[in-house]
Amino acid sequence: MSTSFFRTAFDRIASAREKQARRYVGSVLLTLDDETLKSLGHSREELSRSARSSYPF
């Protein structure tokens, strides 16, 4: 059973927006200090890999 054009388009748009949101949140989290990042369960290296570009919004 093939998926419809609109379902495929929606899935791709949703996936792209999710990736964009992850990069944005990662770049904002990088502005926090190391102790706060550690308490949230993240490391600066991990976030640096995932937040390769920043967004101006």
Contact map, one row per residue, 1 for C-alpha under 8 A:
111000000000000000000000000000000000000000000000000000000
111100000000000000000000000000000000000000000000000000000
111110110000000000000000000000000000000000000000000000000
011111110000000000000000000000000000000000000000000000000
001111111000000000000000000000000000000000000000000000000
000111111100000000000000000000000000000000000000000000000
001111111110000000000000000000000000000000000000000000000
001111111111000000000000000000000000000000000000000000000
000011111111100000000000000000000000000000000000000000000
000001111111110000000000000000000000000000000000000000000
000000111111111000000000000000000000000000000000000000000
000000011111111100000000000000000000000000000000000000000
000000001111111110000000000000000000000000000000000000000
000000000111111111000000000000000000000000000000000000000
000000000011111111100000000000000000000000000000000000000
000000000001111111110000000000000000000000000000000000000
000000000000111111111000000000000000000000000000000000000
000000000000011111111100000000000000000000000000000000000
000000000000001111111110000000000000000000000000000000000
000000000000000111111111000000000000000000000000000000000
000000000000000011111111100000000000000000000000000000000
000000000000000001111111110000000000000000000000011000000
000000000000000000111111111000000000000000000000011111000
000000000000000000011111111100000000000000000000001011100
000000000000000000001111111110000000000000000000001000000
000000000000000000000111111111000000000000000011011000000
000000000000000000000011111111100000000000000011001011000
000000000000000000000001111111110000000000000000000000000
000000000000000000000000111111110000100000000010000000000
000000000000000000000000011111111000000000010011000000000
000000000000000000000000001111111000000000000000000000000
000000000000000000000000000111111101100000000000000000000
000000000000000000000000000001111111100000000000000000000
000000000000000000000000000000011111110000110000000000000
000000000000000000000000000000001111111000000000000000000
000000000000000000000000000000011111111100000000000000000
000000000000000000000000000010011111111111110000000000000
000000000000000000000000000000000111111111100000000000000
000000000000000000000000000000000011111111000000000000000
000000000000000000000000000000000001111111000000000000000
000000000000000000000000000000000000111111100000000000000
000000000000000000000000000000000000111111110110000000000
000000000000000000000000000000000100110011111110000000000
000000000000000000000000000001000100100001111111000000000
000000000000000000000000000000000000000000111111100000000
000000000000000000000000000000000000000001111111110000000
000000000000000000000000011011000000000001111111111000000
000000000000000000000000011001000000000000011111111100000
000000000000000000000000000000000000000000001111111100000
000000000000000000000110010000000000000000000111111100000
000000000000000000000111111000000000000000000011111111000
000000000000000000000010000000000000000000000001111111000
000000000000000000000011001000000000000000000000001111100
000000000000000000000011001000000000000000000000001111110
000000000000000000000001000000000000000000000000000011111
000000000000000000000000000000000000000000000000000001111
000000000000000000000000000000000000000000000000000000111
